[in-house]
Each structure stands twice: as C-alpha cells, then as structure tokens.
Amino acid sequence: MAESPIPADVAKLSFEDALKELELIVRQLEDGKGNLDDAIKSYTRGAALKRHCEAKLAEAKAKIDKIVLGQSGPIGLEPAKID
C-alpha cells in the first residue's frame, strides 16, 4: 500500500512547527477524548506530519554530509557522524 502524498499545508511547515503539532495530536489521541471520526482525522494528519518530519531530518542529514578530499586525490562524501 503506497503512502499518500504529504498535504501542501503540512509540506509548508518547518520541522519545529510540524513536530509541535504532531506532539499535540499524540497527546490528544492518548487522552482518548473525542469521537472516532475526529480521532481518525487526527491520526491521518499525524501520519502526514510524521512523514514530513522524517523527510526534513533526511534532508538535514544530507546537508550535513561533508565533501572530503581522499588520499589519492578524488573528492568524495563522508557521512556526518550524528548517529
């Protein structure tokens, strides 16, 4: 099953704003208050926010990877040591 695309309004959010909204949704779902339809909508939005945050993190990691000069002269990439 293919993932649905990230909604445009979510794609415009910064990582921090998306994470903040995702945390709010998680708290609301954990409280268990509200009706089932609202919970499903919140879960769907939360899934989109999670994918957006993951994409932003992957993008940041790619930017952190640095270009290095190898011993024999060729230029290569060295992954950032952030794990």
Gaussian input, Z-matrix of N, CA and C with variables (Angstrom, degrees):
# hf/3-21g

backbone

0 1
 N
 C     1     B1
 C     2     B2     1     A1
 N     3     B3     2     A2     1     D1
 C     4     B4     3     A3     2     D2
 C     5     B5     4     A4     3     D3
 N     6     B6     5     A5     4     D4
 C     7     B7     6     A6     5     D5
 C     8     B8     7     A7     6     D6
 N     9     B9     8     A8     7     D7
 C    10    B10     9     A9     8     D8
 C    11    B11    10    A10     9     D9
 N    12    B12    11    A11    10    D10
 C    13    B13    12    A12    11    D11
 C    14    B14    13    A13    12    D12
 N    15    B15    14    A14    13    D13
 C    16    B16    15    A15    14    D14
 C    17    B17    16    A16    15    D15
 N    18    B18    17    A17    16    D16
 C    19    B19    18    A18    17    D17
 C    20    B20    19    A19    18    D18
 N    21    B21    20    A20    19    D19
 C    22    B22    21    A21    20    D20
 C    23    B23    22    A22    21    D21
 N    24    B24    23    A23    22    D22
 C    25    B25    24    A24    23    D23
 C    26    B26    25    A25    24    D24
 N    27    B27    26    A26    25    D25
 C    28    B28    27    A27    26    D26
 C    29    B29    28    A28    27    D27
 N    30    B30    29    A29    28    D28
 C    31    B31    30    A30    29    D29
 C    32    B32    31    A31    30    D30
 N    33    B33    32    A32    31    D31
 C    34    B34    33    A33    32    D32
 C    35    B35    34    A34    33    D33
 N    36    B36    35    A35    34    D34
 C    37    B37    36    A36    35    D35
 C    38    B38    37    A37    36    D36
 N    39    B39    38    A38    37    D37
 C    40    B40    39    A39    38    D38
 C    41    B41    40    A40    39    D39
 N    42    B42    41    A41    40    D40
 C    43    B43    42    A42    41    D41
 C    44    B44    43    A43    42    D42
 N    45    B45    44    A44    43    D43
 C    46    B46    45    A45    44    D44
 C    47    B47    46    A46    45    D45
 N    48    B48    47    A47    46    D46
 C    49    B49    48    A48    47    D47
 C    50    B50    49    A49    48    D48
 N    51    B51    50    A50    49    D49
 C    52    B52    51    A51    50    D50
 C    53    B53    52    A52    51    D51
 N    54    B54    53    A53    52    D52
 C    55    B55    54    A54    53    D53
 C    56    B56    55    A55    54    D54
 N    57    B57    56    A56    55    D55
 C    58    B58    57    A57    56    D56
 C    59    B59    58    A58    57    D57
 N    60    B60    59    A59    58    D58
 C    61    B61    60    A60    59    D59
 C    62    B62    61    A61    60    D60
 N    63    B63    62    A62    61    D61
 C    64    B64    63    A63    62    D62
 C    65    B65    64    A64    63    D63
 N    66    B66    65    A65    64    D64
 C    67    B67    66    A66    65    D65
 C    68    B68    67    A67    66    D66
 N    69    B69    68    A68    67    D67
 C    70    B70    69    A69    68    D68
 C    71    B71    70    A70    69    D69
 N    72    B72    71    A71    70    D70
 C    73    B73    72    A72    71    D71
 C    74    B74    73    A73    72    D72
 N    75    B75    74    A74    73    D73
 C    76    B76    75    A75    74    D74
 C    77    B77    76    A76    75    D75
 N    78    B78    77    A77    76    D76
 C    79    B79    78    A78    77    D77
 C    80    B80    79    A79    78    D78
 N    81    B81    80    A80    79    D79
 C    82    B82    81    A81    80    D80
 C    83    B83    82    A82    81    D81
 N    84    B84    83    A83    82    D82
 C    85    B85    84    A84    83    D83
 C    86    B86    85    A85    84    D84
 N    87    B87    86    A86    85    D85
 C    88    B88    87    A87    86    D86
 C    89    B89    88    A88    87    D87
 N    90    B90    89    A89    88    D88
 C    91    B91    90    A90    89    D89
 C    92    B92    91    A91    90    D90
 N    93    B93    92    A92    91    D91
 C    94    B94    93    A93    92    D92
 C    95    B95    94    A94    93    D93
 N    96    B96    95    A95    94    D94
 C    97    B97    96    A96    95    D95
 C    98    B98    97    A97    96    D96
 N    99    B99    98    A98    97    D97
 C   100   B100    99    A99    98    D98
 C   101   B101   100   A100    99    D99
 N   102   B102   101   A101   100   D100
 C   103   B103   102   A102   101   D101
 C   104   B104   103   A103   102   D102
 N   105   B105   104   A104   103   D103
 C   106   B106   105   A105   104   D104
 C   107   B107   106   A106   105   D105
 N   108   B108   107   A107   106   D106
 C   109   B109   108   A108   107   D107
 C   110   B110   109   A109   108   D108
 N   111   B111   110   A110   109   D109
 C   112   B112   111   A111   110   D110
 C   113   B113   112   A112   111   D111
 N   114   B114   113   A113   112   D112
 C   115   B115   114   A114   113   D113
 C   116   B116   115   A115   114   D114
 N   117   B117   116   A116   115   D115
 C   118   B118   117   A117   116   D116
 C   119   B119   118   A118   117   D117
 N   120   B120   119   A119   118   D118
 C   121   B121   120   A120   119   D119
 C   122   B122   121   A121   120   D120
 N   123   B123   122   A122   121   D121
 C   124   B124   123   A123   122   D122
 C   125   B125   124   A124   123   D123
 N   126   B126   125   A125   124   D124
 C   127   B127   126   A126   125   D125
 C   128   B128   127   A127   126   D126
 N   129   B129   128   A128   127   D127
 C   130   B130   129   A129   128   D128
 C   131   B131   130   A130   129   D129
 N   132   B132   131   A131   130   D130
 C   133   B133   132   A132   131   D131
 C   134   B134   133   A133   132   D132
 N   135   B135   134   A134   133   D133
 C   136   B136   135   A135   134   D134
 C   137   B137   136   A136   135   D135
 N   138   B138   137   A137   136   D136
 C   139   B139   138   A138   137   D137
 C   140   B140   139   A139   138   D138
 N   141   B141   140   A140   139   D139
 C   142   B142   141   A141   140   D140
 C   143   B143   142   A142   141   D141
 N   144   B144   143   A143   142   D142
 C   145   B145   144   A144   143   D143
 C   146   B146   145   A145   144   D144
 N   147   B147   146   A146   145   D145
 C   148   B148   147   A147   146   D146
 C   149   B149   148   A148   147   D147
 N   150   B150   149   A149   148   D148
 C   151   B151   150   A150   149   D149
 C   152   B152   151   A151   150   D150
 N   153   B153   152   A152   151   D151
 C   154   B154   153   A153   152   D152
 C   155   B155   154   A154   153   D153
 N   156   B156   155   A155   154   D154
 C   157   B157   156   A156   155   D155
 C   158   B158   157   A157   156   D156
 N   159   B159   158   A158   157   D157
 C   160   B160   159   A159   158   D158
 C   161   B161   160   A160   159   D159
 N   162   B162   161   A161   160   D160
 C   163   B163   162   A162   161   D161
 C   164   B164   163   A163   162   D162
 N   165   B165   164   A164   163   D163
 C   166   B166   165   A165   164   D164
 C   167   B167   166   A166   165   D165
 N   168   B168   167   A167   166   D166
 C   169   B169   168   A168   167   D167
 C   170   B170   169   A169   168   D168
 N   171   B171   170   A170   169   D169
 C   172   B172   171   A171   170   D170
 C   173   B173   172   A172   171   D171
 N   174   B174   173   A173   172   D172
 C   175   B175   174   A174   173   D173
 C   176   B176   175   A175   174   D174
 N   177   B177   176   A176   175   D175
 C   178   B178   177   A177   176   D176
 C   179   B179   178   A178   177   D177
 N   180   B180   179   A179   178   D178
 C   181   B181   180   A180   179   D179
 C   182   B182   181   A181   180   D180
 N   183   B183   182   A182   181   D181
 C   184   B184   183   A183   182   D182
 C   185   B185   184   A184   183   D183
 N   186   B186   185   A185   184   D184
 C   187   B187   186   A186   185   D185
 C   188   B188   187   A187   186   D186
 N   189   B189   188   A188   187   D187
 C   190   B190   189   A189   188   D188
 C   191   B191   190   A190   189   D189
 N   192   B192   191   A191   190   D190
 C   193   B193   192   A192   191   D191
 C   194   B194   193   A193   192   D192
 N   195   B195   194   A194   193   D193
 C   196   B196   195   A195   194   D194
 C   197   B197   196   A196   195   D195
 N   198   B198   197   A197   196   D196
 C   199   B199   198   A198   197   D197
 C   200   B200   199   A199   198   D198
 N   201   B201   200   A200   199   D199
 C   202   B202   201   A201   200   D200
 C   203   B203   202   A202   201   D201
 N   204   B204   203   A203   202   D202
 C   205   B205   204   A204   203   D203
 C   206   B206   205   A205   204   D204
 N   207   B207   206   A206   205   D205
 C   208   B208   207   A207   206   D206
 C   209   B209   208   A208   207   D207
 N   210   B210   209   A209   208   D208
 C   211   B211   210   A210   209   D209
 C   212   B212   211   A211   210   D210
 N   213   B213   212   A212   211   D211
 C   214   B214   213   A213   212   D212
 C   215   B215   214   A214   213   D213
 N   216   B216   215   A215   214   D214
 C   217   B217   216   A216   215   D215
 C   218   B218   217   A217   216   D216
 N   219   B219   218   A218   217   D217
 C   220   B220   219   A219   218   D218
 C   221   B221   220   A220   219   D219
 N   222   B222   221   A221   220   D220
 C   223   B223   222   A222   221   D221
 C   224   B224   223   A223   222   D222
 N   225   B225   224   A224   223   D223
 C   226   B226   225   A225   224   D224
 C   227   B227   226   A226   225   D225
 N   228   B228   227   A227   226   D226
 C   229   B229   228   A228   227   D227
 C   230   B230   229   A229   228   D228
 N   231   B231   230   A230   229   D229
 C   232   B232   231   A231   230   D230
 C   233   B233   232   A232   231   D231
 N   234   B234   233   A233   232   D232
 C   235   B235   234   A234   233   D233
 C   236   B236   235   A235   234   D234
 N   237   B237   236   A236   235   D235
 C   238   B238   237   A237   236   D236
 C   239   B239   238   A238   237   D237
 N   240   B240   239   A239   238   D238
 C   241   B241   240   A240   239   D239
 C   242   B242   241   A241   240   D240
 N   243   B243   242   A242   241   D241
 C   244   B244   243   A243   242   D242
 C   245   B245   244   A244   243   D243
 N   246   B246   245   A245   244   D244
 C   247   B247   246   A246   245   D245
 C   248   B248   247   A247   246   D246

   B1=1.4468
   B2=1.5274
   B3=1.3178
   B4=1.4592
   B5=1.5280
   B6=1.3286
   B7=1.4634
   B8=1.5203
   B9=1.3172
   B10=1.4551
   B11=1.5226
   B12=1.3246
   B13=1.4653
   B14=1.5373
   B15=1.3053
   B16=1.4666
   B17=1.5214
   B18=1.3306
   B19=1.4705
   B20=1.5293
   B21=1.3189
   B22=1.4686
   B23=1.5249
   B24=1.3297
   B25=1.4695
   B26=1.5295
   B27=1.3168
   B28=1.4657
   B29=1.5279
   B30=1.3218
   B31=1.4682
   B32=1.5275
   B33=1.3078
   B34=1.4660
   B35=1.5315
   B36=1.3241
   B37=1.4672
   B38=1.5198
   B39=1.3123
   B40=1.4599
   B41=1.5251
   B42=1.3183
   B43=1.4636
   B44=1.5273
   B45=1.3261
   B46=1.4658
   B47=1.5227
   B48=1.3334
   B49=1.4678
   B50=1.5200
   B51=1.3334
   B52=1.4650
   B53=1.5236
   B54=1.3249
   B55=1.4574
   B56=1.5220
   B57=1.3190
   B58=1.4673
   B59=1.5362
   B60=1.3355
   B61=1.4706
   B62=1.5247
   B63=1.3278
   B64=1.4657
   B65=1.5282
   B66=1.3225
   B67=1.4660
   B68=1.5288
   B69=1.3144
   B70=1.4687
   B71=1.5250
   B72=1.3189
   B73=1.4694
   B74=1.5276
   B75=1.3194
   B76=1.4658
   B77=1.5196
   B78=1.3317
   B79=1.4760
   B80=1.5218
   B81=1.3461
   B82=1.4617
   B83=1.5232
   B84=1.3271
   B85=1.4664
   B86=1.5317
   B87=1.3222
   B88=1.4604
   B89=1.5214
   B90=1.3256
   B91=1.4682
   B92=1.5170
   B93=1.3238
   B94=1.4594
   B95=1.5155
   B96=1.3154
   B97=1.4631
   B98=1.5145
   B99=1.2824
   B100=1.4536
   B101=1.5168
   B102=1.3226
   B103=1.4578
   B104=1.5320
   B105=1.3109
   B106=1.4566
   B107=1.5243
   B108=1.3327
   B109=1.4676
   B110=1.5257
   B111=1.3278
   B112=1.4706
   B113=1.5282
   B114=1.3263
   B115=1.4633
   B116=1.5281
   B117=1.3095
   B118=1.4672
   B119=1.5204
   B120=1.3250
   B121=1.4710
   B122=1.5306
   B123=1.3219
   B124=1.4631
   B125=1.5225
   B126=1.3238
   B127=1.4597
   B128=1.5281
   B129=1.3262
   B130=1.4640
   B131=1.5239
   B132=1.3135
   B133=1.4648
   B134=1.5248
   B135=1.3164
   B136=1.4532
   B137=1.5275
   B138=1.3271
   B139=1.4687
   B140=1.5295
   B141=1.3315
   B142=1.4683
   B143=1.5314
   B144=1.3218
   B145=1.4627
   B146=1.5329
   B147=1.3231
   B148=1.4669
   B149=1.5266
   B150=1.3279
   B151=1.4686
   B152=1.5267
   B153=1.3262
   B154=1.4620
   B155=1.5294
   B156=1.3238
   B157=1.4634
   B158=1.5263
   B159=1.3124
   B160=1.4637
   B161=1.5249
   B162=1.3295
   B163=1.4654
   B164=1.5257
   B165=1.3234
   B166=1.4672
   B167=1.5332
   B168=1.3309
   B169=1.4573
   B170=1.5226
   B171=1.3242
   B172=1.4617
   B173=1.5282
   B174=1.3290
   B175=1.4640
   B176=1.5387
   B177=1.3133
   B178=1.4631
   B179=1.5264
   B180=1.3234
   B181=1.4587
   B182=1.5243
   B183=1.3270
   B184=1.4659
   B185=1.5241
   B186=1.3214
   B187=1.4648
   B188=1.5268
   B189=1.3114
   B190=1.4597
   B191=1.5283
   B192=1.3438
   B193=1.4645
   B194=1.5173
   B195=1.3013
   B196=1.4584
   B197=1.5280
   B198=1.3014
   B199=1.4563
   B200=1.5186
   B201=1.3263
   B202=1.4585
   B203=1.5171
   B204=1.3015
   B205=1.4531
   B206=1.5213
   B207=1.3478
   B208=1.4541
   B209=1.5153
   B210=1.3459
   B211=1.4608
   B212=1.5193
   B213=1.3373
   B214=1.4653
   B215=1.5278
   B216=1.3216
   B217=1.4441
   B218=1.5167
   B219=1.3522
   B220=1.4650
   B221=1.5285
   B222=1.2874
   B223=1.4670
   B224=1.5242
   B225=1.3091
   B226=1.4536
   B227=1.5111
   B228=1.3077
   B229=1.4611
   B230=1.5101
   B231=1.2952
   B232=1.4612
   B233=1.5175
   B234=1.3401
   B235=1.4698
   B236=1.5184
   B237=1.3019
   B238=1.4587
   B239=1.5153
   B240=1.2926
   B241=1.4681
   B242=1.5216
   B243=1.3481
   B244=1.4642
   B245=1.5119
   B246=1.3235
   B247=1.4780
   B248=1.4844
   A1=108.85
   A2=117.77
   A3=123.22
   A4=110.30
   A5=114.20
   A6=119.00
   A7=109.33
   A8=115.71
   A9=119.30
   A10=108.77
   A11=117.01
   A12=119.13
   A13=111.08
   A14=114.76
   A15=120.02
   A16=108.05
   A17=117.72
   A18=120.29
   A19=111.49
   A20=116.11
   A21=121.61
   A22=112.10
   A23=117.29
   A24=118.91
   A25=111.49
   A26=117.62
   A27=121.36
   A28=109.62
   A29=116.83
   A30=121.65
   A31=112.07
   A32=117.72
   A33=121.76
   A34=112.77
   A35=116.72
   A36=120.40
   A37=111.79
   A38=115.15
   A39=119.79
   A40=107.49
   A41=116.08
   A42=120.07
   A43=110.12
   A44=116.15
   A45=121.08
   A46=112.01
   A47=117.01
   A48=120.20
   A49=111.40
   A50=116.58
   A51=120.63
   A52=110.32
   A53=116.93
   A54=120.82
   A55=110.98
   A56=116.45
   A57=120.94
   A58=110.52
   A59=116.56
   A60=119.97
   A61=110.71
   A62=116.68
   A63=120.44
   A64=110.72
   A65=117.36
   A66=120.91
   A67=111.21
   A68=116.79
   A69=121.04
   A70=110.46
   A71=117.07
   A72=121.40
   A73=110.33
   A74=116.87
   A75=120.39
   A76=110.56
   A77=117.18
   A78=120.38
   A79=111.18
   A80=116.46
   A81=119.85
   A82=111.53
   A83=116.48
   A84=119.59
   A85=110.86
   A86=117.00
   A87=120.35
   A88=111.73
   A89=117.16
   A90=120.95
   A91=111.08
   A92=117.00
   A93=120.86
   A94=114.75
   A95=116.81
   A96=119.85
   A97=108.74
   A98=117.88
   A99=122.02
   A100=110.98
   A101=114.80
   A102=118.58
   A103=111.40
   A104=115.60
   A105=121.96
   A106=112.40
   A107=117.76
   A108=120.43
   A109=111.59
   A110=117.12
   A111=120.66
   A112=110.79
   A113=116.25
   A114=120.15
   A115=110.55
   A116=117.73
   A117=121.57
   A118=110.08
   A119=117.45
   A120=120.77
   A121=110.80
   A122=115.87
   A123=120.16
   A124=110.79
   A125=117.03
   A126=120.98
   A127=110.26
   A128=116.45
   A129=121.07
   A130=110.43
   A131=116.99
   A132=120.58
   A133=110.25
   A134=116.91
   A135=120.80
   A136=112.17
   A137=116.56
   A138=120.38
   A139=110.40
   A140=117.04
   A141=120.98
   A142=110.52
   A143=116.96
   A144=121.07
   A145=110.81
   A146=116.93
   A147=121.67
   A148=110.49
   A149=117.19
   A150=120.32
   A151=110.84
   A152=116.73
   A153=121.58
   A154=110.43
   A155=117.18
   A156=120.93
   A157=110.57
   A158=117.41
   A159=120.68
   A160=110.81
   A161=117.09
   A162=120.94
   A163=110.71
   A164=116.71
   A165=120.47
   A166=110.87
   A167=117.32
   A168=120.57
   A169=111.29
   A170=117.17
   A171=120.77
   A172=110.61
   A173=115.78
   A174=121.16
   A175=110.43
   A176=116.55
   A177=120.50
   A178=110.44
   A179=118.17
   A180=121.08
   A181=110.35
   A182=116.77
   A183=120.34
   A184=110.74
   A185=117.31
   A186=120.88
   A187=111.74
   A188=116.12
   A189=120.63
   A190=111.27
   A191=116.13
   A192=118.59
   A193=107.51
   A194=116.20
   A195=118.09
   A196=111.24
   A197=113.93
   A198=121.72
   A199=108.05
   A200=115.95
   A201=120.34
   A202=110.39
   A203=115.82
   A204=122.00
   A205=107.85
   A206=116.37
   A207=121.36
   A208=111.82
   A209=116.94
   A210=122.12
   A211=111.74
   A212=116.79
   A213=119.34
   A214=112.01
   A215=117.15
   A216=119.44
   A217=117.21
   A218=120.48
   A219=118.01
   A220=111.70
   A221=114.26
   A222=120.55
   A223=107.82
   A224=116.36
   A225=121.24
   A226=110.60
   A227=115.18
   A228=120.72
   A229=109.42
   A230=115.26
   A231=121.31
   A232=106.68
   A233=116.99
   A234=118.15
   A235=111.56
   A236=115.35
   A237=120.27
   A238=108.65
   A239=117.22
   A240=121.87
   A241=108.62
   A242=115.68
   A243=119.65
   A244=112.57
   A245=118.78
   A246=121.55
   A247=112.59
   D1=122.11
   D2=-178.24
   D3=-77.57
   D4=144.81
   D5=177.27
   D6=-74.00
   D7=145.23
   D8=176.50
   D9=-74.76
   D10=153.37
   D11=-179.90
   D12=-64.53
   D13=155.76
   D14=178.01
   D15=-72.05
   D16=126.64
   D17=179.34
   D18=-57.59
   D19=148.14
   D20=-176.16
   D21=-57.96
   D22=-39.02
   D23=-178.68
   D24=-67.75
   D25=-30.42
   D26=176.62
   D27=-75.17
   D28=-41.70
   D29=-178.45
   D30=-61.25
   D31=-24.94
   D32=-179.69
   D33=-79.66
   D34=-15.39
   D35=-175.85
   D36=-74.44
   D37=147.38
   D38=171.41
   D39=-71.88
   D40=164.73
   D41=177.53
   D42=-57.32
   D43=-46.03
   D44=-176.40
   D45=-62.84
   D46=-43.45
   D47=179.61
   D48=-67.23
   D49=-39.74
   D50=179.11
   D51=-65.26
   D52=-42.11
   D53=179.77
   D54=-65.25
   D55=-41.20
   D56=179.16
   D57=-61.12
   D58=-44.23
   D59=178.95
   D60=-66.86
   D61=-39.77
   D62=178.51
   D63=-61.93
   D64=-42.19
   D65=178.20
   D66=-62.46
   D67=-38.94
   D68=177.80
   D69=-63.77
   D70=-44.36
   D71=179.47
   D72=-62.17
   D73=-43.48
   D74=179.66
   D75=-60.68
   D76=-44.84
   D77=178.40
   D78=-60.45
   D79=-42.91
   D80=-179.79
   D81=-64.68
   D82=-41.56
   D83=179.62
   D84=-68.24
   D85=-37.20
   D86=178.55
   D87=-66.27
   D88=-32.14
   D89=177.94
   D90=-66.45
   D91=-27.75
   D92=177.67
   D93=71.47
   D94=14.66
   D95=178.69
   D96=-92.37
   D97=150.72
   D98=-179.28
   D99=104.11
   D100=174.34
   D101=-176.23
   D102=-93.96
   D103=168.38
   D104=-174.99
   D105=-62.70
   D106=-42.41
   D107=-179.54
   D108=-60.27
   D109=-42.50
   D110=178.22
   D111=-65.85
   D112=-38.16
   D113=179.12
   D114=-64.46
   D115=-40.22
   D116=179.09
   D117=-65.75
   D118=-43.29
   D119=177.50
   D120=-62.11
   D121=-43.12
   D122=179.23
   D123=-64.31
   D124=-41.92
   D125=179.42
   D126=-62.53
   D127=-43.00
   D128=179.86
   D129=-62.45
   D130=-44.93
   D131=178.14
   D132=-65.28
   D133=-40.86
   D134=178.21
   D135=-60.60
   D136=-39.20
   D137=177.94
   D138=-63.69
   D139=-40.78
   D140=178.00
   D141=-66.18
   D142=-40.74
   D143=178.04
   D144=-63.64
   D145=-40.10
   D146=178.51
   D147=-62.70
   D148=-46.43
   D149=178.87
   D150=-61.89
   D151=-40.12
   D152=178.79
   D153=-63.00
   D154=-45.24
   D155=179.01
   D156=-62.88
   D157=-42.25
   D158=178.50
   D159=-62.20
   D160=-40.80
   D161=178.99
   D162=-65.92
   D163=-40.77
   D164=178.24
   D165=-63.63
   D166=-40.08
   D167=178.25
   D168=-65.83
   D169=-41.70
   D170=178.21
   D171=-63.38
   D172=-39.50
   D173=177.87
   D174=-63.69
   D175=-42.35
   D176=179.35
   D177=-65.97
   D178=-41.00
   D179=179.07
   D180=-62.26
   D181=-40.78
   D182=178.96
   D183=-62.63
   D184=-36.54
   D185=178.86
   D186=-70.97
   D187=-28.55
   D188=-177.97
   D189=-78.52
   D190=-28.68
   D191=176.61
   D192=-54.25
   D193=134.69
   D194=-174.19
   D195=-112.94
   D196=153.25
   D197=176.77
   D198=-83.79
   D199=131.48
   D200=179.58
   D201=-128.27
   D202=155.54
   D203=177.18
   D204=-96.35
   D205=120.69
   D206=-179.54
   D207=-73.12
   D208=167.06
   D209=-178.60
   D210=-60.99
   D211=-37.07
   D212=-178.40
   D213=-89.93
   D214=5.95
   D215=175.01
   D216=106.56
   D217=-26.89
   D218=-177.39
   D219=-70.38
   D220=150.18
   D221=178.76
   D222=-88.12
   D223=138.09
   D224=179.14
   D225=-143.13
   D226=-176.74
   D227=177.94
   D228=-109.86
   D229=141.21
   D230=174.01
   D231=-120.53
   D232=118.26
   D233=179.89
   D234=-60.10
   D235=143.83
   D236=176.07
   D237=-66.44
   D238=143.12
   D239=-179.23
   D240=-92.60
   D241=75.54
   D242=-177.90
   D243=-114.26
   D244=1.62
   D245=179.64
   D246=-79.85

